[in-house]
Amino acid sequence: MSKSEVLKHIKEMGIVPVVRAASSDEAMRAVDAIKGGGISIVEITLTVPGALAVIEAVVKRFGNEVTVGAGTVLDAQAAGSCMLAGAQFIVSPALNLGTIEVCRRYSIVVMPGALTPTEVITAWQAGADMVKVFPCNAMGGASYLKALKAPFPQVDLLPTGGVSLKTAADFIHAGASALGVGSDLVDTKAIRAGELEKVTQSARAYLEVVREARASSPG
């Protein structure tokens, strides 16, 4: 997919599952479970052992059926390695202008982390396609996101940290373009126990919550 198609897909789906796992096998099982629930986007964090190989494996197994990105990307060099492995989008926990620059150069969707209004607008002006607000829960969750959207309605925001089935609708109503969801969706304990259906059911539940929240949003 082209950069614009990847970004459109992320916004339409509205959910970016963050896969943090103790092994590459565990990560692949998580991807299977997430896809089984109807979410065709996954973010493989570089904290996963053999993360680049996992990204390559997802691309090889699913092709265009799953949009795979890399998370916890800290610098431009790491971003480049992820792109070579097949990552279609790059997510960072913090703002690194070099990472944004290399992603723009190679037409890859980039979602840097930011927290303060200054960081958010700096990221956007540098060319971020979406700004990851992290850790959003530490600043008040949905109410903080709503406060950020007031002066920055043109900036697409991806709240991460504190997103759950209970708070997802609030984040959508606050103006989130998509939600970064970690352990509340990607339950590694369930995966290790062989209970993949729990993750699959959670994925379905998130899709329904996002659909309903968007349908009831005034915008």
N, C-alpha and C positions, 0 to 999 in steps of 0.2 A: 504494500500500500504506500501511497505517497504521503508526505508529511501532513498535508491538509486532510487526507482521508483518515489517517491515524488520529489526529486531533478531533475530527468530527465523530469518530467512533467512540472515543473516550467520553466526549460530552454527551452523546446520545445514550450510552450505556449508563453513565453517571456513577460508576463504581470502579475503583482501582484496588483490587485485592493485593495486599502486601504480603508476599510469601517470605517468611523468615523460618528457616528449618535447620535441624541439626545435621542433616545429610542431604546429598543430592537426590537419593531415592525418596526421602520424605518430601522433598520439594516437588518432585515429579508427581507423587501421589496427590499432593495438594492441588496441583494444576489440574489433574484429572477430575478431582472432586469439584473444583470451582467450575470447570467447563461443563460438567454434568448438570450443574444447577443453572446453566444458561448465561453465565458471565464469561465472555470471550476475551477478557483482558486479564493479564497477570503482571505483577511487578516482582521480579526476582531480586532480592537484596544481595549486595556483594558480601554480606555477612554469612551467607549460605556457603558451606564448603564446596568448592568446585563450581561456584556460581556461573562462571562463563561457560563451562561445559553444560550446565543445566539450561542456560539460555539457548545454546546451540541445539540441545536435545529437543527443547520445546519447538523451535523453528522446524527442525527436521521431522518431528512427529506430526505436528498440526498444520504447518504451513500458514496459509492465510486464515485458518479457522480460529487462531488465537493470536491476539496482538500482545507481544511480549516486550516488556521494558525492563530496565535495570534500575535498582534502587540503592540508596546509600552510596551514591557516586560522589566522591569528595573532590575530584579535580579533573582537569582536562585529559590527562593521560589515562585515567581510569575510564572516562567517558569514551575515549577512542577505542580502548580494548573492548568495551561493551558493544559498541557499534560493529566492530569486526566480528563479534560473536553472533550478531544478528538482532541486537536490541533495537526496537522501533521507537522507543522513547526513553528518556533519561530523567531520573528523579534524584534530587539531592536533599539532604536534611538541612542544609544551610546554603547561604548565598556565596557562590564562587563565580566570578565574572568570566574566568577562563573557560569554565565548563559551558557556560551559555554561549560563548564565542565559538567554541569548536562545534557545538551542536548546530548553531546557525550556519556555519561554514558548510556542513555536510547535510543540511536540511533534515535534521532529526528533531523531533519534538522534545523540548526541554522544560522541566518543571522544577525550578530551584526552590529550596526552602527559604522562608522568610517569616518574620514574626511581627516586627514593628512596622508602622506606616512607612518609615523611611526605607526599610529593606524591601517592602512590597513594591514601592514605586521605582526603586533602583533596579530591582529585578525586571520589572516590566519594561522600563526604558532601555534596558540592556538587550531586550529581545526575548524574554521568557514567553513561552506560549501559554503557560498557566503557572500560577504561583502557589506553591504548597505552603499553607499556613501551618507551621509546626513549631512546638507542640500546642495545638489550638486549645486543648482542654486546660492547659496551665494558665491561660489568659481569660478564661470565662466561657469557652466553647462557642456555641452558636451566637450568643449575644455579642461576643468579640468580633466574630466574622461579619455580623450585620453592621457593626460599627465601622469596620474596614470598608465594606461595600459602599457606604454612604459617600465618602469622598472619591472612591475609585470604582464607579459602576462599570467602567470599561475593562477592568482587570478580571480575568477568569481566575477564581480561587478554588483551591483543592484543600479543604481542611483535613488534617490528619492528626491523630491523637485525640482520644475521647469519642471517636465515632463508633456508635453501637446501634443496634436495632431500635433502641429507645430514643436515641438522639438524632438519628439520621434525618427524619422529617424536619426537625428543627433547623438543621444545617441547610437543607434544601430551601426551606422558607426564608432563611437568612441570606440566601443568594449564592450558595455554593454551586459551581458549575459541574462538579463531580466530587465524590467522597473517597478519601484514602482510608481503607479499612484494613486493620491488622488482625490481631488475635481474636477479636469478636467474630470474625468470619473465618479466618484461617486458623482453626483450632488444632494446633499441633498435637495436643494430648489425644484428641479423638483420632487423628491420623495415625499416631503411633499405636493406638489400640485397635486399629483396623476398622474404625467406625467412620468411614468416608462419607456415609450418607448424611451424617450430622453436618458436615461442611457443605454438601450439596443442597440440603434443605435450607441452610443458612443463606446460601447464595440466592436461592429462589426468593426467600423472605426479603432480602435486601432489594432485589429488583422490584418486588411488589411495593415496598415502602417508598422507594424513589418514584415509581410511577404515580402512586397515589398522592405523594407530596407535591409533585410537579403539577398534577391535575388540579390541586386545590390552591396552588400559589397564585396570587393576584397578577404576577407578571407573566 
